[in-house]
Structures are given as C-alpha cells and as structure tokens.
C-alpha cells in the first residue's frame, strides 16, 4: 500500500506544487498514513501478506524485520517521485507558457 499509493501521490504532489519542503512533508504524511493503515491491516491474525506469508509475524519483525527495513527505502522512493514530479510539472508549465516576443 505504501508503494502503490504513496509513490504516485508523491509524483502528483511534486507536479502540482514543486520540490518544496511543504510538498515533501505532505508526501511524507501520505506515506505515513499508508504505512499505518497497511500495518494495522497486516497485524490482524490470519491475514496473509505477499506470497501467502502469514502477515502478523512479519509485522512483528520476523525474518530479520524486512518489512520495517524496506519502509525507509520506500519513503526515499517517494521523495524521488516528488523530485521527478516537480521536473515534469515544470516542463508542462514551460510548454504551455506563451513564448516571450523580443
């Protein structure tokens, strides 16, 4: 959920508002909200994660805590998506702007 929702949200936020501190904070909050919902869902007994793995032990740190190790990497990807979105948004605004006559 963090990867599938927060990354496109970061791209969209970057395209709309540019690469600013407030945009990064907003993208981080989207990632954090997704992480909270995802973790709450996976923490229920009997829920299966990817590849049919029992989700509760994974959330509790089994298998070397890969679930928690990957989350900061996903946050970094979201920050990168904000940067890419900012560049795309700048390019679109530049292409739509009327050319200056000299």
VMD Tcl script that draws the C-alpha trace (Angstrom):
set ca {
  {0.00 0.00 0.00}
  {2.82 2.41 0.81}
  {4.44 1.68 -2.53}
  {1.25 1.67 -4.59}
  {-0.36 4.79 -3.13}
  {2.37 6.99 -1.66}
  {4.68 6.88 -4.70}
  {2.09 8.13 -7.24}
  {0.88 10.64 -4.64}
  {4.43 11.96 -4.35}
  {4.66 12.24 -8.11}
  {1.38 14.17 -8.25}
  {2.28 16.44 -5.34}
  {5.62 17.24 -6.94}
  {3.98 18.02 -10.28}
  {1.42 20.31 -8.68}
  {3.50 22.10 -6.04}
  {7.16 21.60 -6.97}
  {10.05 20.33 -4.87}
  {9.47 22.31 -1.69}
  {9.76 21.48 1.97}
  {5.99 21.60 2.46}
  {5.49 19.27 -0.50}
  {7.96 16.82 1.00}
  {6.18 16.98 4.35}
  {2.83 16.34 2.65}
  {4.26 13.37 0.73}
  {5.79 12.04 3.95}
  {2.43 12.30 5.69}
  {0.74 10.39 2.86}
  {3.43 7.68 3.18}
  {3.00 7.57 6.97}
  {-0.80 7.30 6.73}
  {-0.46 4.48 4.20}
  {2.06 2.74 6.45}
  {-0.29 2.99 9.43}
  {-3.28 1.58 7.53}
  {-1.17 -1.15 5.94}
  {0.39 -2.20 9.25}
  {-2.99 -2.19 11.02}
  {-4.40 -4.44 8.31}
  {-1.46 -6.83 8.36}
  {-1.48 -7.05 12.17}
  {-4.78 -8.93 12.25}
  {-4.35 -12.66 12.90}
  {-4.96 -14.82 9.85}
  {-4.18 -12.14 7.29}
  {-1.81 -13.25 4.55}
  {0.74 -10.93 3.01}
  {2.52 -11.18 -0.33}
  {3.42 -14.69 -1.46}
  {0.98 -16.18 1.07}
  {3.14 -15.39 4.09}
  {1.47 -15.07 7.48}
  {1.43 -11.27 7.95}
  {1.38 -10.91 11.76}
  {4.87 -12.36 12.38}
  {6.26 -10.24 9.54}
  {4.89 -7.04 11.09}
  {6.27 -8.12 14.46}
  {9.77 -8.34 12.99}
  {10.16 -11.98 11.99}
  {12.53 -12.83 9.14}
  {15.02 -10.12 10.11}
  {12.41 -7.37 10.02}
  {12.44 -6.87 6.27}
  {9.02 -5.20 6.44}
  {10.46 -2.41 8.56}
  {13.79 -2.24 6.74}
  {12.09 -1.64 3.39}
  {9.80 1.17 4.58}
  {12.50 3.90 4.73}
  {13.60 2.83 1.24}
  {10.04 3.32 0.04}
  {10.00 6.75 1.69}
  {13.16 7.58 -0.24}
  {11.41 6.47 -3.42}
  {8.51 8.77 -2.57}
  {10.92 11.70 -2.15}
  {12.43 10.84 -5.53}
  {8.95 10.75 -7.03}
  {8.33 14.26 -5.70}
  {11.50 15.40 -7.48}
  {10.52 13.74 -10.75}
  {7.01 15.15 -10.46}
  {8.42 18.64 -9.89}
  {10.51 18.36 -13.07}
  {7.54 17.08 -15.06}
  {5.29 19.83 -13.74}
  {7.90 22.48 -14.59}
  {8.24 21.09 -18.11}
  {4.48 21.10 -18.65}
  {4.11 24.67 -17.36}
  {7.02 25.79 -19.57}
  {5.48 24.17 -22.65}
  {2.12 25.83 -22.01}
  {3.53 29.29 -21.31}
  {3.36 31.75 -24.16}
  {6.74 32.48 -25.67}
  {8.17 35.91 -24.99}
  {8.49 38.14 -28.04}
  {11.78 40.01 -28.29}
}
mol new
graphics top color blue
foreach p $ca { graphics top sphere $p radius 0.5 }
foreach p [lrange $ca 0 end-1] q [lrange $ca 1 end] { graphics top cylinder $p $q radius 0.2 }
display resetview
